């Protein structure tokens, strides 16, 4: 059942066994996983079924570090940020879970084995099943093309699967509407998580609407699933009992904000003979279910040897050169690319057009490079509260996103590895547009992946939630979503968010039944 | 892969270079007294007469583009702004591929094939340099540098395309 909180009588009390705050991929997955059970679920969504500007503005905030689009990087209506999700799916790598002595604060409380049973059902929920993330033989047979035998032992081939993408609000709306045990409260903004003395037990949630009525949600158990930024903000806002914020006894809430830093235009690859790069590496190829792109991912051995962070790279044709090509008006870039194509043509092509004409000599394509690079956990990269207030009178978010030399060095080193692979295989030549000078370029963006701000650790002094994602020191409060990731890995987070949420659903089912 | 070995009509000038290198190679095979460096240095010694040696013309692409990249490489490496130094360095890189086979060392097609292997292997091992932002194998960059060095010794050889 869907309920518009604006139309409820003032001070309505909604009771449930489980209150889930946030109707994005995590919240909807949790409610859906428990649909049909005996557990009475109340899913609380701040927005409606469609976007509206007034609600979206509640995501505005203050940047103290690298400029970040706080209101644009997430969506505040049913379905949450899945409403602008690109659909990229890949599990984390085994090494992402390990403590690495060269990555401060690394290590999950469990290994990848804990999550492996949850990736297949998560793949089904994001509509990429049957998934073949690491199955080279499968994709070789499927495409009929020989996959690259990478030459440097630095990189390996992995397969990113593309969800349609699943818009969780649309995809699971009917299921939730039909479930007798699920109520979805729309236009309901949680303003405070009320707790008993010392924050040991959450007693209820204070819910407000932008148009006036305020309500209360009371449950046995609560799950925050409002995203990697808002989960931390909500804990910090809930400071009536614990002054530093709920779960923040050790000043950990909001710290360790991580993204997957992107560098726009930081490198390009020219290729004279595109047939040397199998199609699955440069465009999406259909499998039994999902469409797939091959990606370049550093091997664990190389990461250990060079003490680097993880990364995933994908390439795609971005421009073309030749007699009939429509060339962009970026003359400087065109000149650099065509010079390289002409100079290295005999390494890169079997075609003997040499010196027949400059147009033929310079024929080829250039590849753009996309990446998801791991950012090392950094306590100084953090979410806190701003002095400014939003339309509900609540302190806005303040984000101080920081990147380090370790993050930068890893990106550059992996870019170099990609250049080496393309060179060693006589496929192409790469130009690096960033200098290895110890400075981040002026323009850095993220992938709208907000991670780490309520990190998971068995040690309350190093994390906000335990291995079951229960908030340390609070009996009945859990967190779902990428804010619990202790490290970010180099895979887009949605698939792992869903897998972790299915794991949490199993845990809560046992706790509440 | 097909390679282009440029030959002047009648096989005059460039053929002469190849034959000279071939003779030196044979001599080296007989006496063991000549090095790969000697051979390529000599082959590249008189570009105004014979143009770039066939193996160099056959491995690098369009000359104006090659020279532009090569000049950029040489600007950052003053110690290599000499064709003999560059040829010697390229020879050293080739040594593992051709040292035992003097006849192959005299055949431009085999030299080109060996250079391809050397360049691929350098990429695989990470033996690269940055030239105008491009990540290039050390030997590949030196090949471009050698073309630039030779063209400097023969003004007018490089069309001023842009």
Interface residues (C-beta under 8 A of the other chain):
Chain A: X151 X152 X335 X336 X338 X339 X340 X341 X342 X343 X344 X345 X346 X347 X350 X352 X354 X355 X358 X361 X362 X416 X419 X420 X421 X423 X424 X425 X426 X429 X430 X431 X432 X433
Chain B: X1 X2 X3 X4 X58 X59 X60 X61 X62 X63 X64 X65 X66 X68 X69 X116 X119 X120 X121 X123 X124 X125 X126 X128 X130 X132 X133 X134 X135 X136 X137 X140 X144 X161 X162
